Amino acid sequence: MAEQLSWTREGERLSLHGELDQDFLVPLWDARNDATQGVSVIDLSGLSRVDTAGLALLVHLVELIRSQGRTANLEGVSEKVATLKGLYNLPEDMIP
């Protein structure tokens, strides 16, 4: 059963939960500026699924954080996300 995407923020940590895929990512896309304000860590450990659209959004969130003058770090990167990153031959700094 599909699990709706949700997120929480605590200090500099943005934690994602559920499925980060094309069916559920629109609310996060719409809230991306507010969601990343003051964030330096994106925690992916609560995600059960990430597709290519989700990967693209992660790349965008990392760039938003950097454009705000902070270093972006991803925690809880699953093997599936790492595999997608490798399949698309993304540079290391795009998904840190």
Legacy VTK file of the C-alpha trace (Angstrom):
# vtk DataFile Version 3.0
C-alpha trace
ASCII
DATASET POLYDATA
POINTS 96 float
0.000 0.000 0.000
1.283 3.455 -0.925
2.373 5.650 1.942
1.770 9.399 1.582
4.877 11.588 1.803
5.228 13.692 4.932
8.047 15.649 6.506
9.034 17.180 9.799
11.596 19.781 10.763
13.587 19.934 13.959
16.234 22.608 14.029
18.456 22.146 10.994
17.051 18.667 10.182
14.388 17.971 7.573
13.120 14.381 7.949
11.186 12.778 5.109
8.713 9.926 5.667
6.726 7.693 3.304
7.183 7.559 -0.455
9.153 10.186 -2.333
7.822 9.482 -5.797
5.950 11.193 -8.597
2.578 10.369 -7.049
3.284 12.010 -3.678
6.013 14.650 -4.035
3.927 17.635 -5.199
3.147 18.958 -1.668
6.871 18.945 -0.807
7.682 20.596 -4.142
5.153 23.326 -3.359
6.620 23.815 0.147
10.280 23.386 -0.847
11.418 26.921 0.038
9.861 26.865 3.506
10.829 23.223 4.075
14.523 23.902 3.439
14.793 27.251 5.246
17.521 26.867 7.883
18.076 23.183 7.033
21.493 21.573 6.622
20.527 17.872 7.003
17.937 15.930 5.032
17.147 12.635 6.752
15.939 9.969 4.310
15.766 7.088 6.791
11.957 7.322 6.993
11.446 6.837 3.263
10.080 3.533 2.030
10.419 4.339 -1.684
12.173 6.849 -3.938
11.739 6.988 -7.713
13.538 9.101 -10.318
11.210 12.067 -9.731
12.017 11.839 -6.022
15.730 11.736 -6.789
15.360 14.859 -8.924
13.581 16.611 -6.044
16.380 15.622 -3.660
18.942 17.153 -6.031
16.835 20.319 -6.130
16.495 20.458 -2.317
20.277 20.124 -1.946
20.754 23.035 -4.361
18.180 25.157 -2.495
20.031 24.583 0.772
23.324 25.547 -0.860
21.783 28.669 -2.389
20.878 29.707 1.168
24.594 29.578 2.069
24.639 26.268 3.946
26.230 22.888 3.367
23.703 20.160 2.579
24.081 16.658 4.006
21.895 13.622 3.418
21.541 10.992 6.127
19.892 7.594 5.913
20.537 7.200 2.187
19.192 3.796 1.200
20.839 1.383 -1.179
18.049 2.114 -3.687
18.814 5.845 -3.680
22.517 5.103 -4.077
21.702 2.772 -6.980
19.597 5.440 -8.717
22.401 7.931 -8.214
24.822 5.490 -9.825
22.495 4.662 -12.721
22.253 8.337 -13.592
25.982 8.814 -13.005
25.362 11.806 -10.747
28.414 13.570 -9.338
29.104 12.877 -5.667
28.250 16.416 -4.609
24.726 16.300 -6.113
23.603 13.720 -3.542
26.123 14.240 -0.709
LINES 1 97
96 0 1 2 3 4 5 6 7 8 9 10 11 12 13 14 15 16 17 18 19 20 21 22 23 24 25 26 27 28 29 30 31 32 33 34 35 36 37 38 39 40 41 42 43 44 45 46 47 48 49 50 51 52 53 54 55 56 57 58 59 60 61 62 63 64 65 66 67 68 69 70 71 72 73 74 75 76 77 78 79 80 81 82 83 84 85 86 87 88 89 90 91 92 93 94 95
